[in-house]
Amino acid sequence: MTQTQTQTVCGFAAILGAPNAGKSTLVNQLVGQKISIVSRKVQTTRMRVRGIMVVGGAQVVLVDTPGIFAPKRRLDRAMVAAAWGSAADADAIVVLADAEELVRAPDGYAAQDTARIIEGLKAQKLKASLALNKIDEIARPHLLPLAERFQHEAVFDQIFMISGLKGYGVEQLRTHLVKQMPEGPWAYPEDEVADIPERALAAEITREHLFDRLHEELPYASTVETDQWTEFKDGSVRIDQTIYVAREGQKGIVLGKGGVMVKEIGARARTEMEGLFERRIHLFLHVKVRENWAEDPALYRRMGLDFDAKE
């Protein structure tokens, strides 16, 4: 069945969860290819990234939202507000929880943030499905008691046990989401897998490799912007990007001795971009200090975030 036939459905599904619950990994798994940044560092998703999942005559637009937690900074508040805004507008909501972390630390940050999400759903009178993620990392006897912890919560219509990384249980979740979508024409062309500009996606790829390589040394006070995107007649593209850090000492960390670190980050990012964009990439990275980059309203607009969000 194709989009041109009458029995098509299309809708939006918001993926909510605590930081590092695996939302981006799950969205990538559902879409069938990587469209969202994945990192060991929590709270790496800053903008709402839309992945497009097609199942027969159904098109499900998956909104990978920033993690929901207790915000302390302006950027935190803007990201949490964006996540709740996506949930309010969605046809279906999936709350993703880190099962391994919930078992390991029953009262830890994952439990606290998941409880915060549940209270938010109740306050907005929203229904959701719960997906207990990373089940491949815990012993099977823990699964049923873990599910029972959430069965009394009236906000959940169904509980799934999945591994977003390995794909366990994801097909059942995919089928469930399709059933919740309303009838209607598709919102995107059938060959499109993501709603994110290439310039923004390129910046996200570099930021992922920046975090992956320096996740212990570099704090969150860093961001990446694509400054120029130059197309050439041979089909290749030159991408100029700037990595912004908050202090001069952080600039040295990113550059590395003799510039070796930034070269390594650039090489990894370029390789991934070439595979994703299917073209030759000439990537040039610059590192600059901008002390108050997280207070720049223009940056929030580019990320689709509300500068004055109150959460």
Stockholm file with secondary structure:
# STOCKHOLM 1.0

chainA/1-311         MTQTQTQTVCGFAAILGAPNAGKSTLVNQLVGQKISIVSRKVQTTRMRVRGIMVVGGAQVVLVDTPGIFAPKRRLDRAMVAAAWGSAADADAIVVLADAEELVRAPDGYAAQDTARIIEGLKAQKLKASLALNKIDEIARPHLLPLAERFQHEAVFDQIFMISGLKGYGVEQLRTHLVKQMPEGPWAYPEDEVADIPERALAAEITREHLFDRLHEELPYASTVETDQWTEFKDGSVRIDQTIYVAREGQKGIVLGKGGVMVKEIGARARTEMEGLFERRIHLFLHVKVRENWAEDPALYRRMGLDFDAKE
#=GR chainA/1-311 SS CCTTSSCCEEEEEEEEESTTSSHHHHHHHHHTSCCSCCCSSSSCCCSCEEEEEEETTEEEEEEECCCCCCCCSHHHHHHHHHHHHHHHHCSEEEEEEEHHHHHHCTTSHHHHHHHHHHHHHHHTTCCEEEEEECGGGSCGGGHHHHHHTTTTCTTEEEEEECCTTTCTTHHHHHHHHHHTSCBCCCSSCTTCCEESCHHHHHHHHHHHHHHHHSTTTCCSCEEEEEEEEEECTTSCEEEEEEEEESSHHHHHHHHCGGGHHHHHHHHHHHHHHHHHHTSCEEEEEEEEECTTGGGCHHHHHHHTCCTTCCC
#=GC SS_cons         CCTTSSCCEEEEEEEEESTTSSHHHHHHHHHTSCCSCCCSSSSCCCSCEEEEEEETTEEEEEEECCCCCCCCSHHHHHHHHHHHHHHHHCSEEEEEEEHHHHHHCTTSHHHHHHHHHHHHHHHTTCCEEEEEECGGGSCGGGHHHHHHTTTTCTTEEEEEECCTTTCTTHHHHHHHHHHTSCBCCCSSCTTCCEESCHHHHHHHHHHHHHHHHSTTTCCSCEEEEEEEEEECTTSCEEEEEEEEESSHHHHHHHHCGGGHHHHHHHHHHHHHHHHHHTSCEEEEEEEEECTTGGGCHHHHHHHTCCTTCCC
//
